[in-house]
C-alpha cells in the first residue's frame, strides 16, 4: 500500500513541478526524484525498520545507496546491452542488480543495528 501511495505522490510532485511551476522536464524529474527519495526514506525508516525518529546519518547513507543503485542499474543495463542483450531485458537485469544492491546496503549499512547498542555498558571501578 505504501508503494502505491508513494507512486501517486511521485506523479503529483512531477505534475506540480512541470505544470504549476513550469520547470523543464529535466529539472522537474530531478526534483521529483529527490522528493521521492526523501519520502521513501521516511517510510522505510519508520514503518519498515521501526525507528522512532529519523537521523541525519541514516538519511545520508540512504541517499548514497540510492545513488549507488542508479550506478548499478546503469552499468548493468548498458553493459548488458553492449554485449548484445535487448535493452528491455538488459534493463530487467539492471533492476535485479539494483534490488540486490539495495537490500544489501539498506539492511547491512543504512539500518543495521549496532551490536554495541545491544550490549550492556562496561563496568567501571576497581
NUKOL-532439 format. One record per residue: residue number from 1; x negated, y negated, z negated of N, C-alpha, C, O in turn. Coordinates in Angstrom, 2 decimals, always signed. Each point is the difference from the previous one (the first is absolute). Layout:
<pts>
NUM_X_Y_Z_X_Y_Z_X_Y_Z_X_Y_Z
...
</pts>
This chain:
<pts>
1_-0.81_+1.19_+0.00_+0.81_-1.19_+0.00_-0.87_-1.27_+0.00_+0.30_-0.97_+0.70
2_-1.38_+0.99_-1.48_-0.88_-1.16_-0.05_-0.62_-0.27_+1.36_-0.19_-1.15_+0.39
3_-0.12_+2.22_+0.35_-0.58_-0.16_+1.33_+0.93_-0.73_+0.96_-0.43_-0.84_+0.78
4_+1.72_+1.17_-0.84_+0.98_-0.68_+0.85_+0.14_-1.46_-0.39_+0.11_-0.88_+0.86
5_-0.10_+0.62_-2.16_+0.10_-1.38_-0.48_-1.21_-0.83_+0.43_+0.13_-1.13_+0.45
6_-1.31_+1.72_-0.59_-1.22_-0.71_+0.41_-0.01_-0.23_+1.51_-0.45_-1.06_+0.45
7_+0.93_+2.03_+0.32_+0.06_-0.18_+1.46_+0.96_-1.13_+0.36_-0.29_-0.80_+0.89
8_+1.43_+0.73_-1.57_+0.96_-1.07_+0.26_-0.60_-1.36_-0.37_+0.17_-0.97_+0.73
9_-0.86_+0.90_-1.87_-0.65_-1.25_-0.41_-1.10_-0.40_+0.99_-0.21_-1.18_+0.26
10_-0.48_+2.18_+0.28_-1.04_-0.24_+0.99_+0.59_-0.66_+1.25_-0.53_-0.99_+0.50
11_+1.65_+1.54_-0.02_+0.66_-0.58_+1.18_+0.53_-1.40_-0.30_-0.08_-0.89_+0.84
12_+0.64_+0.71_-2.03_+0.52_-1.31_-0.38_-1.13_-1.03_-0.07_+0.17_-1.13_+0.46
13_-1.30_+1.51_-1.03_-1.14_-0.92_-0.08_-0.51_-0.36_+1.40_-0.28_-1.16_+0.28
14_+0.16_+2.17_+0.58_-0.47_-0.27_+1.37_+0.96_-0.93_+0.72_-0.43_-0.94_+0.66
15_+1.71_+1.18_-0.80_+1.00_-0.85_+0.63_-0.07_-1.43_-0.56_+0.09_-0.97_+0.75
16_-0.25_+0.85_-2.06_-0.11_-1.32_-0.63_-1.21_-0.76_+0.52_+0.12_-1.16_+0.40
17_-1.27_+1.80_-0.39_-1.22_-0.68_+0.45_+0.08_-0.37_+1.49_-0.46_-1.06_+0.41
18_+1.06_+1.94_+0.37_+0.06_-0.21_+1.45_+1.12_-0.97_+0.39_-0.23_-0.95_+0.75
19_+1.42_+1.20_-1.24_+1.16_-0.76_+0.44_+0.21_-1.31_-0.77_+0.29_-1.03_+0.61
20_-0.45_+1.06_-1.91_+0.27_-1.19_-0.81_-1.21_-0.94_-0.01_+0.14_-1.21_+0.21
21_-1.31_+1.77_-0.45_-1.20_-0.84_-0.06_-0.67_-0.21_+1.36_-0.90_-0.83_+0.13
22_+1.35_+1.60_+0.88_-0.52_-0.10_+1.38_-1.50_+0.27_+0.09_-0.70_-0.61_+0.80
23_+0.22_+1.54_-1.63_-1.40_+0.38_+0.07_-0.22_+0.90_+1.21_+0.92_+0.67_+0.45
24_-2.14_-0.67_+0.07_-0.31_+0.91_+1.09_+0.14_+1.44_-0.50_-0.07_+0.27_-1.20
25_+0.27_+0.64_+2.13_+0.18_+1.40_-0.39_-1.23_+0.53_-0.74_+0.13_+0.75_-0.96
26_-1.32_-1.15_+1.40_-1.22_+0.48_-0.65_-0.06_-0.45_-1.46_-0.30_+0.80_-0.89
27_+0.59_-2.05_+0.64_-0.03_-0.53_-1.37_+1.14_+0.59_-0.82_-0.18_+0.36_-1.16
28_+1.35_-0.25_+1.77_+1.17_+0.55_-0.70_-0.23_+1.45_-0.41_+0.39_+0.41_-1.09
29_-1.00_+0.38_+1.97_-0.25_+1.40_-0.35_-1.07_+0.12_-1.09_+0.10_+0.87_-0.87
30_-1.11_-1.73_+0.92_-1.02_+0.03_-1.06_+0.61_-0.38_-1.35_-0.28_+0.64_-1.01
31_+1.11_-1.68_+1.00_+0.65_-0.42_-1.25_+0.96_+1.09_-0.50_+0.07_+0.28_-1.20
32_+0.65_+0.34_+2.13_+0.92_+1.08_-0.37_-0.76_+1.18_-0.58_+0.44_+0.61_-0.97
33_-1.58_-0.29_+1.56_-0.82_+1.10_-0.52_-0.45_-0.29_-1.42_-0.02_+0.90_-0.84
34_-0.36_-2.13_+0.56_-0.44_-0.36_-1.35_+1.15_+0.08_-0.99_-0.16_+0.53_-1.10
35_+1.32_-1.06_+1.49_+1.18_+0.08_-0.88_+0.35_+1.46_-0.26_+0.26_+0.39_-1.14
36_-0.27_+0.41_+2.18_+0.32_+1.42_-0.12_-0.99_+0.72_-0.90_+0.39_+0.84_-0.82
37_-1.67_-1.15_+0.97_-1.03_+0.63_-0.83_+0.20_-0.36_-1.47_-0.11_+0.86_-0.88
38_+0.42_-2.12_+0.60_+0.23_-0.42_-1.39_+1.22_+0.69_-0.59_-0.04_+0.46_-1.14
39_+1.11_-0.38_+1.91_+1.21_+0.67_-0.50_-0.24_+1.49_-0.22_+0.45_+0.56_-1.00
40_-1.16_+0.08_+1.93_-0.32_+1.43_-0.16_-0.84_+0.23_-1.25_+0.21_+0.97_-0.73
41_-1.15_-1.87_+0.49_-0.81_+0.13_-1.22_+0.89_-0.05_-1.24_-0.13_+0.85_-0.88
42_+1.02_-1.84_+0.82_+0.85_-0.14_-1.18_+0.90_+1.22_-0.21_+0.17_+0.46_-1.13
43_+0.38_+0.06_+2.21_+0.86_+1.19_-0.10_-0.82_+1.20_-0.46_+0.40_+0.71_-0.93
44_-1.53_-0.48_+1.56_-0.84_+1.14_-0.38_-0.52_-0.13_-1.42_+0.01_+0.96_-0.77
45_-0.47_-2.14_+0.42_-0.59_-0.19_-1.32_+1.01_+0.26_-1.11_-0.33_+0.64_-1.01
46_+1.54_-1.13_+1.18_+1.00_+0.15_-1.07_+0.77_+1.31_+0.08_+0.03_+0.76_-0.96
47_+0.59_-0.50_+2.12_+0.91_+1.13_+0.08_-0.70_+1.34_+0.21_+0.43_+1.01_-0.54
48_-1.50_-1.00_+1.30_-0.68_+1.27_+0.26_-0.96_+0.34_-1.12_-0.02_+1.14_-0.48
49_-0.79_-2.12_+0.04_-1.04_+0.28_-0.97_+0.33_-0.46_-1.41_-0.77_+0.23_-0.92
50_+1.92_-0.90_+0.74_+0.50_-0.33_-1.32_-0.78_-1.01_-0.80_+0.06_-0.01_-1.23
51_-0.81_-0.84_+1.90_-0.74_-1.03_-0.73_+0.96_-1.11_-0.43_+0.80_-0.47_+0.81
52_-0.87_+0.05_-2.07_+0.93_-1.01_-0.48_-0.20_-1.38_+0.64_+0.96_-0.75_+0.17
53_-2.20_+0.44_+0.20_-0.31_-1.28_+0.64_-1.03_+0.23_+1.10_-0.88_+0.85_-0.14
54_+1.01_-1.61_+1.23_-1.04_+0.11_+1.03_-1.31_-0.60_-0.51_+0.00_-0.86_-0.88
55_-1.10_+1.30_+1.45_-1.29_-0.59_-0.35_-0.70_-0.46_+1.27_+0.20_+0.57_+1.08
56_-1.02_-1.59_-1.23_-0.74_-0.51_+1.15_-0.96_+1.04_+0.54_-0.20_+0.09_+1.21
57_-0.40_+0.71_-2.09_-0.93_+1.03_+0.44_+0.67_+1.03_+0.91_-0.52_+0.32_+1.06
58_+1.68_+0.19_-1.49_+0.73_+0.96_+0.84_+0.48_-0.66_+1.28_-0.01_+0.62_+1.06
59_+0.42_-1.90_-1.15_+0.46_-0.73_+1.17_-1.10_-0.12_+1.05_+0.24_+0.25_+1.19
60_-1.43_-0.63_-1.61_-1.13_-0.14_+0.93_-0.38_+1.36_+0.58_-0.21_+0.12_+1.21
61_+0.14_+0.90_-2.05_-0.33_+1.34_+0.50_+1.04_+0.48_+1.00_-0.34_+0.62_+1.01
62_+1.62_-0.89_-1.28_+1.06_+0.39_+0.92_-0.18_-0.69_+1.35_+0.15_+0.63_+1.05
63_-0.47_-1.93_-1.07_-0.24_-0.72_+1.25_-1.17_+0.61_+0.78_+0.06_+0.13_+1.22
64_-1.10_+0.25_-1.93_-1.14_+0.61_+0.67_+0.37_+1.35_+0.61_-0.47_+0.35_+1.08
65_+1.31_+0.42_-1.77_+0.40_+1.30_+0.56_+0.89_-0.20_+1.22_-0.07_+0.78_+0.95
66_+0.90_-1.81_-0.96_+0.84_-0.29_+1.17_-0.89_-0.37_+1.19_+0.22_+0.46_+1.12
67_-1.23_-1.29_-1.36_-0.94_-0.36_+1.06_-0.75_+1.25_+0.48_-0.21_+0.18_+1.19
68_-0.18_+0.66_-2.13_-0.66_+1.26_+0.37_+0.91_+0.91_+0.81_-0.46_+0.66_+0.93
69_+1.74_-0.64_-1.27_+0.96_+0.80_+0.76_+0.09_-0.47_+1.44_+0.08_+0.81_+0.93
70_-0.09_-2.11_-0.75_+0.02_-0.53_+1.37_-1.23_+0.45_+0.78_+0.10_+0.41_+1.15
71_-1.26_-0.49_-1.77_-1.25_+0.41_+0.67_+0.06_+1.48_+0.35_-0.40_+0.39_+1.10
72_+0.89_+0.43_-2.02_+0.11_+1.45_+0.27_+0.95_+0.23_+1.17_-0.33_+0.73_+0.93
73_+1.53_-1.36_-0.98_+0.98_+0.19_+1.08_-0.57_-0.46_+1.34_+0.10_+0.72_+0.99
74_-0.68_-1.91_-0.97_-0.52_-0.55_+1.24_-1.10_+0.88_+0.57_-0.04_+0.26_+1.20
75_-0.86_+0.19_-2.05_-1.13_+0.83_+0.45_+0.46_+1.34_+0.56_-0.43_+0.42_+1.07
76_+1.31_+0.25_-1.81_+0.49_+1.31_+0.47_+0.81_-0.16_+1.28_-0.17_+0.77_+0.94
77_+1.05_-1.76_-0.92_+0.86_-0.20_+1.18_-0.83_-0.29_+1.24_+0.18_+0.64_+1.03
78_-1.08_-1.60_-1.12_-0.80_-0.37_+1.17_-1.05_+1.05_+0.34_-0.27_+0.24_+1.18
79_-0.32_+0.39_-2.20_-0.97_+1.05_+0.26_+0.64_+1.21_+0.66_-0.57_+0.57_+0.94
80_+1.74_-0.18_-1.41_+0.70_+1.15_+0.60_+0.42_-0.32_+1.43_-0.13_+0.85_+0.88
81_+0.62_-2.06_-0.66_+0.40_-0.39_+1.35_-1.20_-0.02_+0.95_+0.11_+0.36_+1.17
82_-1.25_-0.78_-1.69_-1.22_-0.01_+0.82_-0.43_+1.41_+0.38_-0.68_+0.20_+1.01
83_+1.06_+0.78_-1.81_-0.31_+1.40_+0.29_+1.06_+0.67_+0.88_-0.04_+1.21_+0.22
84_+0.99_-2.01_+0.27_+0.98_+0.51_+0.93_+1.33_+0.39_-0.61_+0.86_+0.52_+0.71
85_-0.67_-0.74_-1.99_+1.28_+0.32_-0.64_+0.97_-1.14_+0.31_-0.37_-1.17_-0.08
86_+1.61_+1.52_+0.44_+1.01_-1.01_+0.32_+0.11_-0.99_-1.17_-0.09_+0.40_-1.16
87_+0.27_-1.66_+1.47_-0.03_-1.04_-1.03_+1.05_+0.19_-1.09_-0.24_-0.35_-1.15
88_+1.41_+0.90_+1.50_+1.02_+0.22_-1.04_-0.42_+1.13_-0.94_+0.18_-0.09_-1.21
89_-0.74_+1.16_+1.78_-0.51_+1.08_-0.84_-1.20_-0.48_-0.82_-0.16_+0.38_-1.16
90_-0.66_-1.22_+1.76_-1.15_-0.57_-0.72_+0.47_-0.86_-1.17_-0.59_+0.03_-1.08
91_+1.65_-0.80_+1.30_+0.54_-0.82_-1.07_+0.56_+0.87_-1.13_-0.16_-0.33_-1.17
92_+0.80_+1.43_+1.54_+0.51_+0.93_-1.01_-1.16_+0.59_-0.82_+0.11_+0.13_-1.22
93_-1.19_+0.23_+1.88_-1.19_+0.47_-0.72_-0.54_-1.09_-0.92_-0.39_+0.27_-1.13
94_+0.38_-1.50_+1.62_-0.44_-1.12_-0.82_+0.88_-0.19_-1.23_-0.49_-0.28_-1.09
95_+1.81_+0.45_+1.28_+0.92_-0.10_-1.14_-0.28_+1.09_-1.03_+0.04_-0.26_-1.20
96_-0.31_+1.47_+1.67_-0.33_+1.09_-0.94_-1.27_-0.33_-0.78_-0.08_+0.23_-1.21
97_-0.91_-0.77_+1.90_-1.24_-0.38_-0.68_+0.24_-1.11_-1.00_-0.61_-0.02_-1.07
98_+1.48_-0.91_+1.41_+0.32_-1.11_-0.89_+0.71_+0.48_-1.26_-0.27_-0.48_-1.10
99_+1.19_+1.44_+1.27_+0.70_+0.55_-1.17_-1.01_+0.65_-0.94_+0.04_-0.22_-1.22
100_-0.94_+1.02_+1.77_-1.03_+0.62_-0.83_-0.87_-1.02_-0.70_-0.28_+0.13_-1.19
101_-0.14_-1.16_+1.92_-0.81_-1.07_-0.58_+0.76_-0.71_-1.12_-0.54_-0.24_-1.08
102_+1.80_-0.10_+1.36_+0.81_-0.72_-0.99_+0.21_+0.81_-1.26_-0.13_-0.52_-1.11
103_+0.45_+1.80_+1.27_+0.21_+0.85_-1.18_-1.28_+0.09_-0.83_+0.03_-0.14_-1.23
104_-1.13_+0.37_+1.91_-1.27_+0.14_-0.74_-0.38_-1.31_-0.70_-0.33_+0.01_-1.19
105_+0.38_-1.12_+1.91_-0.44_-1.25_-0.62_+0.98_-0.50_-1.05_-0.42_-0.54_-1.02
106_+1.70_+0.70_+1.27_+0.97_-0.48_-0.98_-0.04_+0.81_-1.28_+0.00_-0.57_-1.09
107_-0.03_+1.88_+1.20_+0.03_+0.83_-1.20_-1.36_+0.06_-0.70_-0.05_+0.08_-1.23
108_-1.03_-0.12_+1.98_-1.32_+0.15_-0.61_-0.67_-1.33_-0.35_-0.95_-0.02_-0.78
109_+1.43_-1.09_+1.34_-0.69_-1.26_-0.24_+0.93_-1.08_-0.53_-0.31_-0.63_-1.01
110_+1.44_+0.39_+1.67_+0.86_-1.13_-0.37_+0.69_+0.27_-1.33_-0.08_-0.81_-0.92
111_+0.77_+1.97_+0.81_+0.82_+0.25_-1.18_-0.52_+1.13_-0.87_+0.75_+0.56_-0.79
112_-2.00_-0.23_+0.93_-0.54_+1.09_-0.83_-0.05_-0.46_-1.45_-0.32_-1.14_-0.32
113_+0.63_+2.07_-0.54_-0.06_-0.28_-1.44_-1.43_+0.28_-0.45_-0.55_+1.07_+0.27
114_-0.01_-2.01_-0.96_-1.35_+0.18_-0.50_+0.01_+1.04_-1.11_+0.86_-0.03_-0.88
115_-1.80_+0.94_+0.93_-0.07_+1.01_-1.06_-0.38_-0.64_-1.34_+0.22_+0.58_-1.06
116_-0.80_-1.78_+1.13_-0.37_-0.68_-1.24_+1.21_-0.52_-0.75_-0.01_-0.08_-1.23
117_+1.08_-0.28_+1.95_+1.17_-0.54_-0.67_+0.78_+1.08_-0.73_+0.79_-0.30_-0.89
118_-1.00_+1.55_+1.25_+0.73_+1.09_-0.64_-0.75_+0.56_-1.20_+0.55_+0.83_-0.73
119_-1.79_-1.26_+0.52_-0.77_+0.50_-1.12_+0.12_-0.96_-1.17_+0.28_-1.19_+0.16
120_-0.51_+1.73_-1.32_+0.00_-0.84_-1.20_-1.32_-0.76_-0.04_-1.03_+0.51_+0.44
121_+1.06_-1.73_-0.96_-1.23_-0.79_-0.04_-1.02_+0.65_-0.94_+0.38_+0.66_-0.97
122_-1.66_-0.87_+1.25_-1.03_+0.58_-0.87_+0.06_-0.60_-1.40_+0.35_-1.17_-0.18
123_-0.68_+1.98_-0.79_+0.00_-0.46_-1.38_-1.24_-0.80_-0.30_-1.10_+0.31_+0.47
124_+1.29_-1.34_-1.25_-1.14_-0.81_-0.43_-0.30_+0.32_-1.45_+0.90_+0.33_-0.77
125_-2.08_-0.43_+0.45_-0.36_+0.24_-1.40_-1.33_+0.73_-0.09_-0.81_+0.00_+0.93
126_+0.62_+0.60_-2.07_-1.28_+0.68_-0.26_-0.08_+1.25_+0.69_-1.01_+0.70_-0.11
</pts>
